[in-house]
């Protein structure tokens, strides 16, 4: 997989092979410990091997892992989801984020009878989201170059497929309104992540929904990254917007394979006439993992702790950027910050990112750059302070090499 190969993270001292993980820590095959901030690309919310979740999953899977009919645990989880997520009136279970976003788009197409998609953000590896009309965006090309990934890795998508997807200009309601006036009769949905590096302007997400709905299209919020993390009810709860459909995965099940599409009843009932079939969808490993994670996150109010530590690390990195006069900035939100270097010269920026990552790995910290990183409930203030000390050392080294 491209996202796990050593080249993705540049000049680490040597390829890291993980042997085990516990709490916020990753241990490699040589016994080195790292404070982990990539957290399986955000799939870990409470911490690796979180005791209450692990016990619940083991107790349930001792009885069964998968079978050919429905399980009562599916109903328990559905009730938990509809009581937690503002937009959830009905649910549909899947395995991965990519699978669930693709399912949401299919539901939107069936519900509206239209084919075109307007998107913003990352929604997985399937054809409809990899290349948009007009080819890969500049941002996508730069990101691929940053992680040493050939642009060819996202090709081989039929032109008629890529032509059905249009890239949205973030935080610009005027451009969306103009697009919808021109092509709205063919657009099934607007699907987007709530934020990434930049945050939404006040009222922006609600504005997107209103514009989409006014032209007969659905508004889909992709909460694969933000769901459960920024609040127990996701970014939609935080930003007070209720999408027609939403997609959750990653943190919602603390590392167990699970994803779900939730939405308004009148839209989700479209599924009754759509063929969705997956041998492993609704498996008890993922269902029990999600149920235990949601309940435990509510019990301990995990987002409050995560916001506190995320604020601490964002403030600390900002201070260190100023102290060392490093050309960079921190964006995103405390539960999932994003550090970016700001050299005008792309190659210098890429070299800075590789040097930074390598220096952090040598200091026992695994934290991506030019990509969001994550805070878990298992991280402590001591972990954050140790990490800031490591970043201080990495910035000193980086400054010497700029």
C-alpha positions in Angstrom: 0.0 0.0 0.0 1.4 3.4 -1.0 0.4 5.0 2.3 2.5 2.5 4.4 5.7 2.2 2.4 8.9 3.6 3.8 9.3 6.2 1.0 6.1 7.9 2.1 7.9 9.3 5.1 11.2 10.2 3.5 14.4 10.1 5.4 13.6 8.1 8.5 16.8 6.4 9.8 15.6 3.1 8.4 12.2 1.6 7.5 10.1 1.2 10.6 8.3 -2.1 11.1 5.9 -2.0 14.0 5.7 -5.0 16.3 3.2 -3.8 18.8 1.4 -0.7 20.0 0.0 0.4 23.4 -1.8 3.6 24.4 -0.2 6.4 22.4 3.0 4.4 21.7 4.3 2.5 18.7 7.1 -0.1 19.2 9.2 -1.3 16.3 10.8 -4.7 15.8 14.1 -3.4 17.4 12.3 -2.4 20.6 12.3 1.4 19.9 9.3 3.3 21.3 7.7 6.2 19.5 5.0 8.6 20.6 2.7 8.1 17.7 0.7 11.0 16.2 -0.3 9.3 12.9 -2.3 6.7 14.9 -3.0 4.4 12.0 -4.0 7.4 9.9 -6.4 8.6 12.6 -8.1 5.2 13.2 -7.0 5.2 16.9 -9.1 7.5 19.0 -8.9 6.3 22.6 -5.5 4.7 22.3 -4.0 1.4 21.0 -5.3 -1.7 22.8 -7.7 0.4 24.9 -8.7 -2.1 27.6 -12.5 -1.5 27.7 -12.8 -1.7 24.0 -10.5 -4.7 23.6 -12.4 -6.6 26.3 -15.8 -5.9 24.8 -14.6 -7.0 21.3 -13.0 -10.2 22.7 -16.1 -11.1 24.7 -18.4 -10.6 21.7 -16.1 -12.3 19.1 -15.6 -15.3 21.4 -19.2 -16.1 20.6 -19.1 -15.3 16.8 -17.3 -13.1 14.3 -19.6 -13.2 11.3 -22.7 -15.0 10.1 -25.2 -14.9 7.3 -28.1 -13.2 9.1 -28.5 -10.0 11.2 -27.1 -9.8 14.7 -28.8 -8.0 17.6 -25.6 -6.0 18.1 -26.3 -4.3 14.8 -29.5 -2.9 16.3 -27.7 -1.7 19.5 -25.1 0.1 17.4 -27.7 1.7 15.1 -29.5 3.0 18.2 -26.3 4.4 19.6 -25.4 6.1 16.3 -28.8 7.7 15.9 -28.6 9.0 19.5 -25.1 10.4 18.9 -24.9 11.8 15.4 -27.2 14.7 14.5 -27.9 13.6 10.9 -28.3 9.9 11.7 -31.9 8.7 11.3 -31.0 5.4 9.6 -27.6 3.7 9.1 -25.8 1.4 6.6 -22.7 -0.5 7.6 -19.6 -1.0 5.5 -15.9 -1.8 6.2 -13.7 1.1 5.0 -13.9 4.8 4.5 -13.4 4.5 0.7 -16.2 2.0 0.5 -18.6 4.1 2.5 -18.0 7.4 0.7 -18.6 5.5 -2.6 -21.8 4.1 -1.2 -23.0 7.5 -0.1 -22.4 8.8 -3.6 -24.3 5.9 -5.1 -27.2 6.6 -2.7 -27.2 10.3 -3.8 -27.2 9.3 -7.4 -30.1 6.9 -6.9 -32.1 9.4 -4.8 -31.7 12.3 -7.2 -31.6 10.4 -10.5 -28.5 12.4 -11.4 -24.8 11.5 -12.1 -22.5 14.5 -11.5 -20.5 14.9 -8.2 -19.0 18.0 -6.7 -16.3 17.2 -4.2 -13.7 18.8 -1.9 -11.2 16.8 0.1 -10.0 13.3 0.2 -12.6 10.6 -0.1 -10.6 7.5 -0.8 -9.1 5.6 -3.7 -12.1 4.7 -5.9 -12.2 6.0 -9.5 -14.8 8.7 -9.0 -12.7 10.6 -6.5 -9.1 10.1 -7.7 -9.2 12.4 -10.8 -11.6 15.2 -11.4 -12.7 16.9 -14.6 -9.6 18.5 -16.1 -7.1 16.1 -14.5 -5.4 16.0 -11.1 -5.5 19.2 -9.1 -2.2 21.1 -8.4 -2.7 20.3 -4.7 -3.0 16.6 -5.4 0.1 16.6 -7.6 2.2 18.4 -5.0 1.0 16.0 -2.3 2.0 13.0 -4.4 5.4 14.6 -5.0 5.8 15.3 -1.3 5.3 11.7 -0.3 7.5 10.3 -3.2 4.5 8.8 -5.0 4.3 8.9 -8.8 1.5 10.8 -10.3 0.8 7.7 -12.4 -0.5 6.0 -9.3 -3.8 7.8 -9.6 -4.2 7.4 -13.4 -6.0 4.6 -15.2 -9.4 6.2 -14.5 -11.7 6.3 -17.6 -12.2 9.8 -18.8 -16.0 9.5 -18.6 -15.6 8.7 -14.9 -13.3 11.6 -14.1 -15.5 14.0 -16.1 -18.4 13.3 -13.8 -16.5 14.7 -10.8 -15.9 18.5 -10.3 -13.6 20.0 -7.7 -15.1 22.5 -5.3 -13.4 25.7 -4.3 -13.3 25.6 -0.5 -14.8 28.6 1.4 -16.2 30.2 -1.7 -20.0 30.0 -1.8 -20.1 32.2 -4.8 -18.2 29.7 -7.0 -20.5 26.9 -5.9 -23.6 29.0 -6.6 -22.2 29.8 -10.0 -21.5 26.1 -10.7 -24.9 25.0 -9.5 -26.7 27.5 -11.7 -24.7 26.2 -14.7 -24.8 22.5 -14.1 -27.1 21.9 -11.1 -29.7 19.9 -13.0 -27.0 17.2 -13.5 -25.4 17.3 -10.0 -26.4 14.6 -7.5 -24.5 15.7 -4.5 -21.8 17.9 -3.0 -19.5 15.7 -0.9 -16.8 17.3 1.2 -14.7 17.1 4.3 -15.6 19.7 6.9 -12.0 21.1 7.0 -8.4 20.2 6.6 -5.6 22.8 7.0 -8.0 25.8 6.7 -11.2 26.0 8.7 -14.6 26.8 7.3 -15.8 30.4 7.3 -18.7 31.1 9.7 -21.8 29.7 8.1 -19.9 28.1 5.2 -21.0 24.5 5.6 -24.6 25.5 6.2 -24.3 27.6 3.0 -23.0 24.7 1.0 -25.9 22.6 2.2 -28.5 25.3 1.3 -27.1 25.9 -2.1 -26.9 22.2 -2.9 -30.4 21.5 -1.7 -31.9 24.5 -3.5 -30.7 22.9 -6.7 -32.0 19.5 -5.8 -28.7 18.0 -4.9 -27.7 16.3 -1.6 -25.1 17.5 0.8 -22.8 14.8 2.1 -20.3 15.4 4.9 -17.3 13.1 4.9 -16.5 12.7 8.6 -14.1 9.7 8.1 -11.4 11.8 9.8 -13.4 14.2 12.0 -16.1 11.8 13.2 -16.0 11.2 17.0 -12.7 13.2 17.1 -13.7 16.8 17.1 -16.8 16.0 19.2 -18.8 12.9 20.0 -21.3 13.8 17.3 -18.6 14.8 14.8 -17.9 18.1 13.0 -21.6 18.4 12.1 -22.3 18.7 15.9 -19.5 21.2 16.3 -20.4 23.4 13.3 -24.2 23.0 13.8 -25.0 21.7 10.3 -27.1 18.6 9.6 -26.1 17.0 6.2 -28.4 14.8 4.2 -25.8 12.0 4.4 -22.6 11.5 6.5 -19.8 9.0 6.4 -17.9 7.8 9.5 -15.0 5.5 9.9 -11.5 5.6 11.5 -11.9 6.9 15.1 -15.4 5.6 15.4 -14.2 2.1 16.1 -10.7 2.7 17.5 -8.8 0.7 14.9 -11.3 -2.1 14.2 -12.4 -2.3 10.6 -15.7 -0.5 10.3 -17.5 2.3 8.4 -21.0 3.6 8.2 -23.2 5.8 6.1 -25.9 7.6 8.1 -28.5 10.1 7.0 -32.0 11.4 6.8 -34.7 8.7 6.7 -36.2 9.8 3.4 -32.7 9.6 1.7 -31.5 6.4 3.4 -34.7 4.6 2.5 -33.3 4.7 -1.1 -31.0 1.9 0.0 -34.0 -0.5 0.1 -33.8 -0.5 -3.8 -30.0 -0.5 -4.1 -27.8 -3.5 -4.2 -25.2 -3.3 -1.4 -23.6 -6.6 -0.5 -20.4 -7.2 1.4 -19.4 -10.5 3.0 -17.7 -8.8 5.9 -20.0 -5.8 6.3 -21.6 -6.0 9.6 -19.0 -8.3 11.0 -18.9 -8.5 14.8 -15.3 -7.3 15.1 -16.1 -3.9 13.6 -19.6 -3.7 15.1 -18.5 -4.4 18.6 -15.4 -2.2 18.2 -17.6 0.8 17.1 -20.2 0.2 19.8 -17.6 0.0 22.6 -15.6 3.0 21.3 -18.7 5.3 21.1 -19.8 4.3 24.6 -16.4 4.7 26.1 -15.7 8.0 24.4 -18.9 9.4 25.8 -18.2 8.0 29.2 -14.8 9.7 29.5 -15.7 12.7 27.3 -12.7 12.0 25.2 -12.9 15.1 22.9 -12.4 17.4 25.9 -9.1 15.8 26.8 -8.1 15.7 23.1 -8.9 19.3 22.5 -6.9 20.3 25.6 -3.8 18.5 24.5 -4.2 19.5 20.9 -4.3 23.1 21.9 -1.2 22.6 23.9 0.8 21.1 21.0 -0.5 23.7 18.5 0.5 26.6 20.7 3.9 25.0 21.4 4.7 24.4 17.7 3.6 28.0 16.9 6.0 29.3 19.6 8.9 27.1 18.3 8.3 28.2 14.7 8.7 31.8 15.9 11.7 31.0 18.1 13.6 29.3 15.3 12.2 31.5 12.5 11.2 28.4 10.6 9.1 29.2 7.5 6.0 27.2 8.4 2.6 27.4 10.0 0.2 25.2 11.9 -3.4 24.8 10.8 -6.3 22.5 11.3 -8.0 22.0 14.7 -6.5 20.8 18.0 -7.8 17.3 17.6 -6.1 17.0 14.2 -3.5 19.7 13.6 -1.6 20.2 10.4 2.0 21.4 10.2 3.1 22.8 6.8 6.4 24.3 5.7 5.9 27.4 3.6 9.0 27.6 1.3 8.1 29.0 -2.1 10.6 26.5 -3.5 8.9 23.1 -3.6 12.1 21.1 -3.4 13.3 23.1 -0.3 9.9 22.5 1.3 10.1 18.8 0.5 13.6 18.5 1.9 12.5 20.4 5.1 9.7 17.9 5.5 11.9 14.9 5.1 14.6 16.3 7.4 12.0 17.1 10.1 10.4 13.7 10.0 13.8 12.0 10.2 14.9 14.1 13.2 11.7 13.4 15.0 12.0 9.6 14.5 15.5 9.7 15.9 14.0 11.4 19.0 11.3 8.9 19.4 8.4 10.7 17.9 6.4 9.6 14.9 4.6 12.7 13.5 3.8 13.4 9.8 4.3 16.8 8.3 2.4 18.2 5.3 -0.5 15.9 6.5 -2.7 16.2 9.5 -1.7 14.5 12.7 -3.9 13.2 15.5 -4.2 13.4 19.3 -5.7 10.4 21.1 -7.3 10.1 24.5 -4.3 8.1 25.6 -1.8 10.9 25.1 -0.8 12.8 28.2 0.6 16.3 28.9 4.0 14.6 29.5 3.8 13.1 26.0 3.0 16.5 24.5 5.9 18.2 26.4 8.3 15.5 25.4 7.2 15.9 21.8 7.7 19.6 21.9 11.2 19.1 23.2 11.8 16.7 20.3 10.4 19.3 17.8 12.6 21.9 19.3 15.6 19.7 18.6 14.4 18.9 15.1 13.8 22.6 14.3 17.4 23.4 15.5 18.7 20.8 13.1 16.4 21.9 10.3 17.4 25.5 10.7 21.1 24.5 10.3 20.2 22.8 7.0 18.0 25.4 5.4 
